[in-house]
Amino acid sequence: MEPNHGVRPRRGRPRDPEAEPRIRRYAVQLLLERGFDGMTVDDVAEAAGVGKATIYRRWASKELLANDALADLFDLEIPDPDTGSIAGDLRQVYRVALAFVNTDQGRAMIRLAVSEANRDERSARIYRTLLEHRIAQTRDTLERARARGEPVKDTADPVLMVEWLAGVFVVRALTGQPMPTPDEAERLAEVTLRAIMD
């Protein structure tokens, strides 16, 4: 008989490589449906088909799981079009943004961003990162327009350009009013263009 040399056989089931993305996906779903207070680790475990211990091995608390889920949720593909004019770029971005906020997921995400950003600084940081990414893209859009010779004001502020539309979404979510529709993209882009063009 060969000596074992102290190697112990592995016990238990092998680690499921799909467990983590599945847990994150259901955590996002439950956060959107119920918010942070209504989401429980028990419910996420049941939906993902794993034990609570599997979740706690990866995330030490419900808060950490919720913040990872939020990071996944806010990892959106934000378009950065280059249509040849700043007006075309803005209309395209606005159409995509307005289409998203008119979905159930989009509306839930805006509500969740507001409630979670007020509850937890880590959540606020995730939301700020999303806005900062959009602001950086808007800054690039302005620079391309200037390089093409378009009459963009020196005072055009990419931060305000992003925040005013985000503010519309937040106010509509808080007050329960319908979001502007993609058909309104051109009208809303015109508001921005009047502010930034000479």
Number of C-alpha atoms within 10 A of each C-alpha: 3 4 6 8 6 6 7 7 7 7 6 6 6 7 8 9 8 9 16 14 13 17 23 22 18 18 30 25 18 20 23 24 16 14 20 19 7 11 19 17 20 13 15 26 20 14 16 20 12 17 13 14 12 15 22 14 9 11 14 11 12 17 15 15 21 24 21 19 22 24 20 16 20 16 13 9 6 13 14 16 16 15 12 11 16 24 16 15 20 23 21 21 18 23 18 14 21 21 17 16 21 16 12 11 15 18 21 18 23 21 20 21 22 16 16 21 16 11 12 12 11 17 24 18 14 22 20 14 15 16 17 15 12 20 19 15 18 22 17 15 20 23 15 16 19 15 11 12 10 15 12 18 13 11 9 17 15 19 15 13 20 18 14 12 16 15 12 12 22 18 14 17 20 12 8 11 10 12 18 17 15 20 12 14 20 16 13 17 22 15 11 18 17 9 14 18 15 11
